[in-house]
Amino acid sequence: MTAHKFRLNGTTLFAMPSGALWIPDVQTLCVSDLHLGKSARIARRTGSMLPPYETADTLARVSHDIALTDPKMVICLGDSFDDLGAAAELTHSATATIAQMQAGRAWVWIEGNHDPGPVPVGGTHLAELHLAGLTFRHITTHQTHEVSGHYHPKFGLSGMGPARACFLYDEIRLLLPAYGTYTGGLDATNPVLRDLFGSNTIAVLTGKKAIAVPMAKTLHQRRPVGRSY
């Protein structure tokens, strides 16, 4: 088993190595902060050119996780597109891939701060979703039993190479990592994130295998990362 199994409000969850969340009781896959079209948005707004391959790479990894889990529902937890213009400018290949992934299953786009309105692709657009005793929203409102994204948490330990995107959770809250290829991160020990969680916080590092790290025991070993999202 390469995923990390845990429970939140009585619901069994699996933090997958890819950064996706699998909820077997309701056959639901959840991903956060895809930021599709980020290179196009940066080019449009700043003139800076990045290799425009992140959308295809991100969608390929989502497709892989869908193939692994065969979910009845997929929840995209906000900032699925880097802005609403990026959603409108998707290539034919990207829209075809999304349509293929959506076929035969429910698909929910949760509103994010980068994509605060309906997008021109299939699926349902919601501000938040209540499912399996949990509330799914993009940015935490400091409520209990919520699953959110937005902050792109990362964490690293000495001897393990660069800091990795990670899940953060305690007894009442879960924060998902950014799934998108061109997303940066915020150090999991940053006060903004530390204030969201209790003393029993677990970081689950993504990679080839999901690795659970008790935060309280490892802060002195942390490899800090800058904020970039």
N, C-alpha and C positions, 0 to 999 in steps of 0.2 A: 504494500500500500504506500503510494507516494504522496497522498493527500493527508492533511491533518484533520482528525475528527474531533469535534467538540460540540457543546450544546449551549443554546441561548434561549431562555424562557421555555425550556422543555423541548425545543426543536433541535433535532440532530442536523449538524452542518459539516460540510467538508471544505476546508480551504485547500484548493487545488494548487499544484506547483506553478501553474500558468498565471495565477492571480484571479481566477474565476472562483465563484462560490457555488457549491452543489448542495441542493436541499432535497434529499431523496424522498422525504415524506410527501412532498407535493410535486416531485419530478420537475424541479425548477432549477435552471442555471442562471446565475446573476453575474454580470460583469460591470465594471464601473470605469468611467473616464477613458473612453476609447479615443476621444479627440480626433476623429476621422477628419481628414482634410487639413491637418495642421500646416503642412508645408505650403499648401495653396493659400491658406489664410495669411501666413507670414509673407509670402510673395506679394499678395494683393495689398497688404497694409504697409509693408516696409520696403519692398523691392528686393529683399534678401532671398536668395534661392537655396533651398534644401533639396536633396534628392527626393522626388515625389513618390516614394515607394511605401510610405508608412501605412497608408490606408489599405493597400493590398496585403501587407504583412499582418496588420492587426486583424483584418477580416479572415485571413487564412488561419490564424490561431483560434479565433472564435469558432470557425468551422470545425477545427480539430476537436475542440472541447465539446461541441454539439455532437460530433460523431462518437465521442467517448461516452457521453451520458444519455443521448437520445431524449432530451427533455420534452415535456409537454408545454412548458412555458420558458421563455427567455426574458429576463429583466435587464435592461440596460439602464444603469443607475445614474444617469445624468452626465452631461458633457460628453455625450456620444459623438457629437460633432464639434469641431473647434469653434464654429459659429454657424449661424443659420445660413450664411452665404456658402459655407463649405458643404452644407447639406444639399443646397440647390445645385452645386457644381460637381456633384459626384459623377464619376465616369460611368459609362454604360456597363462596363465590367463590374464596377463596385455595386451598382444598383442590382445587377443580375445576381451577384453573389448574395446580397442581403435578401433578395426575394427567394432564392433557393433555400437559405437558412430558415426563413420564416414559414416556408410551406409546411402545412400540416400541424402547426403549433401556434399557441398564443405568443404574441410578442409585445412587450410593453416598453415604451420609451419614457423614462422618468425625466421630468424637466430639470435641467441644470442651469447654472449661471451663464454658461457659454451658449446654450441652446434653449432659451426660455420660451419656446413656442412649438407648435406642431411642425413636423418635418415632412418633406414631400416623398416619403417612402411608406410602405405598409406598416401595420401595427397600430397600437393604441397609445395615445399620448396622455400621461397623467402627471399630476404634481407629486403624488405619493401613492403608495400601494400598501394595503394591509393584507398580510398573508401568513398563515402558519404561526400566528401569535406574534408576528414581527411587523414593524413598519419600515418600509423601504422608501427612502428619500435621498436626495442628492447631498444636501448639507444638513448636518446634525442640528436639531433644535433642542438638544440637551434633554430629550425625553428618554424614557427607559425602553428597552427591547427594540431598539432601532438599528437598522443597517444603513450605512451611508458611505459616501465616497468623498470627493472634492479635494482632500488634502494631500493625496498622493504620498502616503507615508513610506519611508525607507529606513532601513536599519542595517548596520553592519557590525561584525565582530572582528577583532584582530585575528589574522591568520586565515580568514575566509574570503579574502579578496575584496572587491568593491562592495559598497553597501547595496543591498537589494531592495526592490519594492517589497512591501510586507503588508499583511493584515495586522490589525491591532484589535484585541478584544478583552473584555473583562466580563463580569457577571451580568451587566445590563446593556452593553453597547458593543457594536462591531463596526469597524472602519475598514473598507476594502482598499486594496492598492489600485493605482492607476494601471489599466490594462493596455493602453495605447503605446505604440512603438516609440513615439517621439515625446513622451511625457517625462518631466523631471520629477523631483521629489522633495519632501520636507522631512527633515530628521525626526524620527519618532520620539526623540527626547526633547524636542522643541517645546517650550512652555505652552504653546497653543494646543498641542496634542496631549501633553502631560496633564493639562487641566481637564481633559475630557474623560480620563480614565482613573480607576482606583489603583490600589497598591498591588493587586494581583493581575496586572495587565500582562498579556501574552502577545509577543510579536511572532508572526508566522512568516518566515522568509520564503520568498518564491525562488524558483530555480529548477534544477533537475528533480529535486525532492523538496516538499514543503517541510521546513524545519521550525519547530516551535521553540521559542526562546523566552523564558521568564524575564521580564524587563527588570524587576527589582534586583535580580542577582547578577545582572550583566552590564549595568550602566557604566561601570568603570572600564569595561572592555570595548565600549562602543566605538565605531568608526563614524565620525560625524559627516553629514552631507549637507550641502547648501539647499536653499529653497529655490526651486525652478519649476514653476507650473503656470 
